[in-house]
Amino acid sequence: MKHVGMAASVVAMLALAGCGGTNGHEATDLSASAPAEEEAVEETEDAAKDTKTEKSTEGEGSEVEEEQVEGQAQVETPKDEAVEQEETSELTIQEKRAANDAVLFPNDAPEEIEYARLWYDHTKSQTPPHLTVLFKEAGTPINESTEDETIVFPEDVVILVGEITADGMMTYHSNGDGTINVYDVPSHWHQDSDEKIRLATQRVLDTVTTRDVPEGDPDAIAYILRNMSIDHFTQ
């Protein structure tokens, strides 16, 4: 009986020892896995921080781009204002001239004032001229004597012709803004062949110039307006 009891005690002790060993291994495994889990958590937190940093950088970049665009708009705005001021200035000059003409030449039409100014500038004379005023529409041949009918005025023109040949003539288009396009059309064509006439006529188109209508001497212009006679013809 004593031997049986001792054997049972030994078996019980071995069983307890075995259980204790298993628990030890489990504890060891848990303690070993804890650092790995902590590292994973730290890596996740670092990744989240990096993502926030990238988003923050992107946001700053967008703000910089918006500021640059706004800056460009602010730079361009003065240019637009300068253009508007220039246009306003030009209109003011025209309005001032019209108002001044209404005072100086109250009984004369604007186109008649323009005739007098241009003719005075053309002849440099205060002699009261007898003007013949011709009008040609766009598409009218510049030279009736040339066989090439494609060389035409691209716009309506006014032709001022003096009473004597020495006065010559002046052909122009009024732009309505104080400037004219001048066509150097001779009073006579002296070329001795059709080809030379064609080239001379084409040269009129190739040498059109734009210039201001001169104001001239107000007293001289008024004298011409009071004494000149105008015949209107449309061709």
C-alpha positions in Angstrom: 0.0 0.0 0.0 2.8 2.4 0.8 4.3 1.7 -2.7 1.0 2.5 -4.4 0.6 5.8 -2.6 4.1 6.9 -3.4 3.6 6.1 -7.1 0.4 8.1 -7.2 2.2 11.0 -5.6 5.0 10.8 -8.2 2.4 10.8 -11.0 0.6 13.8 -9.6 3.9 15.7 -9.3 4.9 14.9 -12.9 1.4 16.1 -14.1 1.8 19.3 -12.2 5.3 19.8 -13.6 4.0 19.2 -17.1 1.2 21.8 -16.8 3.6 24.3 -15.3 6.0 23.8 -18.3 3.2 24.4 -20.8 2.1 27.6 -19.1 5.7 28.8 -19.1 6.0 28.3 -22.8 2.8 30.2 -23.4 3.9 33.1 -21.2 7.2 33.1 -23.1 5.4 33.2 -26.4 3.1 36.1 -25.3 6.0 38.1 -23.9 7.9 37.6 -27.2 4.9 38.7 -29.4 4.3 41.9 -27.4 7.3 43.9 -28.9 6.2 42.9 -32.5 2.7 44.2 -31.9 4.1 47.5 -30.5 6.4 47.9 -33.5 3.4 47.4 -35.8 1.4 50.0 -34.0 4.3 52.4 -34.2 4.7 51.8 -38.0 1.0 52.5 -38.5 1.2 55.7 -36.5 4.3 56.8 -38.5 2.5 56.1 -41.8 -0.5 58.2 -40.6 1.9 61.0 -39.8 3.5 60.8 -43.2 0.1 60.9 -44.9 -0.9 64.0 -42.9 2.5 65.6 -43.8 1.9 64.9 -47.6 -1.6 66.3 -47.4 -0.4 69.4 -45.6 2.3 69.9 -48.2 -0.2 69.5 -51.0 -2.5 72.0 -49.4 0.4 74.5 -49.0 1.2 73.9 -52.7 -2.4 74.6 -53.8 -2.4 77.8 -51.7 0.9 78.9 -53.3 -0.6 78.3 -56.8 -3.7 80.2 -55.9 -1.6 83.1 -54.6 0.4 83.1 -57.9 -2.7 83.1 -60.0 -4.2 86.0 -58.0 -0.9 87.8 -58.3 -0.9 87.4 -62.1 -4.5 88.8 -62.2 -3.4 91.7 -60.1 -0.5 92.4 -62.5 -2.7 92.1 -65.6 -5.4 94.4 -64.2 -3.3 97.6 -64.5 -2.7 96.8 -68.2 -6.4 96.6 -68.9 -6.9 99.9 -67.0 -4.2 101.5 -69.0 -5.9 100.5 -72.3 -9.2 101.8 -71.1 -7.6 105.1 -70.0 -5.9 105.4 -73.4 -9.3 104.8 -75.2 -11.0 107.3 -73.0 -8.2 109.8 -73.6 -8.6 109.4 -77.4 -12.3 109.9 -77.2 -11.8 113.0 -75.1 -9.5 114.5 -77.7 -12.1 114.0 -80.5 -14.8 115.4 -78.3 -12.7 118.4 -77.5 -12.0 119.0 -81.2 -15.7 118.7 -82.1 -16.6 121.2 -79.3 -13.9 123.6 -80.4 -15.1 123.4 -84.1 -18.6 124.1 -83.0 -17.4 127.4 -81.5 -15.0 128.4 -84.3 -17.2 127.3 -87.2 -20.8 127.2 -86.0 -22.4 127.3 -89.4 -20.3 124.6 -91.1 -20.8 120.9 -91.2 -17.9 118.7 -89.9 -17.2 117.3 -93.3 -16.9 120.8 -94.8 -14.5 121.8 -92.1 -12.5 118.7 -92.9 -12.5 119.6 -96.7 -11.2 123.1 -95.8 -8.5 121.9 -93.5 -7.2 119.2 -95.9 -7.3 121.6 -98.9 -5.5 124.3 -97.0 -2.9 121.8 -95.9 -2.6 120.5 -99.5 -2.2 123.9 -101.3 -0.7 125.9 -98.4 -2.8 128.8 -99.7 -5.6 131.0 -98.2 -7.0 131.8 -101.7 -10.7 130.9 -101.6 -10.9 127.8 -103.7 -13.6 126.5 -105.8 -13.7 122.9 -104.8 -15.2 120.0 -106.7 -15.9 117.2 -104.3 -16.3 113.7 -105.8 -17.3 110.6 -104.0 -16.3 107.1 -105.1 -17.7 103.9 -103.4 -15.6 100.9 -102.4 -15.1 98.6 -105.4 -14.8 101.5 -107.9 -11.7 101.2 -110.2 -8.9 103.5 -109.2 -8.0 104.2 -112.8 -10.7 103.9 -115.5 -8.1 103.8 -118.3 -6.5 100.6 -117.2 -7.7 97.2 -118.5 -7.1 95.6 -115.1 -10.5 96.3 -113.4 -9.4 94.4 -110.2 -7.4 97.3 -108.9 -10.2 99.1 -107.0 -10.7 101.3 -104.0 -11.1 99.0 -100.9 -13.2 101.7 -99.2 -15.3 104.7 -99.9 -13.2 107.8 -100.8 -13.5 111.5 -101.2 -11.7 113.4 -104.0 -11.0 117.1 -103.7 -10.3 118.7 -107.0 -9.2 122.3 -107.4 -10.4 124.9 -109.9 -7.1 124.9 -111.8 -4.8 122.1 -112.8 -2.0 123.4 -110.8 -4.0 122.8 -107.6 -3.9 119.1 -108.3 -6.3 116.8 -106.4 -6.5 114.9 -103.1 -8.0 111.5 -102.7 -8.7 110.1 -99.2 -10.9 108.0 -96.9 -12.0 109.6 -93.7 -11.8 107.3 -90.7 -14.0 109.4 -88.6 -11.5 109.5 -85.7 -9.5 112.5 -86.8 -7.3 110.5 -89.3 -7.5 109.8 -93.0 -6.2 107.2 -95.4 -4.5 109.0 -98.3 -4.4 107.6 -101.8 -1.7 109.1 -104.0 -3.9 109.3 -107.2 -2.4 111.6 -109.8 -4.6 114.1 -111.7 -3.4 112.6 -115.0 -1.8 109.3 -116.0 1.2 109.8 -118.2 2.3 106.2 -118.7 2.8 105.1 -122.3 1.7 101.5 -122.1 -1.0 99.4 -120.5 1.5 97.5 -118.3 3.0 100.8 -117.0 -0.4 102.2 -116.3 -1.3 99.0 -114.5 1.8 99.1 -112.3 1.3 102.8 -111.6 -2.3 102.1 -110.5 -1.3 99.2 -108.3 1.3 101.4 -106.7 -1.5 103.7 -105.5 -2.8 100.8 -103.4 0.6 99.8 -102.2 1.5 103.2 -100.9 -1.7 104.2 -98.9 -0.7 106.2 -95.8 -2.7 107.1 -92.7 -2.2 110.5 -91.1 -4.0 113.0 -88.9 -6.2 115.7 -90.2 -4.3 118.9 -89.4 -6.1 121.6 -87.5 -4.4 124.4 -89.4 -4.7 128.1 -88.8 -8.3 128.7 -87.5 -8.4 132.1 -89.2 -7.3 130.7 -92.6 -9.7 127.8 -92.3 -12.6 130.2 -91.5 -11.7 132.3 -94.5 -11.8 129.3 -96.8 -15.1 128.1 -95.4 -16.7 131.6 -95.9 -15.6 131.9 -99.5 -15.3 128.4 -101.0 -18.0 126.8 -103.1 -18.5 123.0 -103.3 -20.0 120.9 -106.0 -20.9 117.4 -105.0 -20.7 114.5 -107.5 -20.9 110.8 -106.9 -19.2 108.5 -109.3 
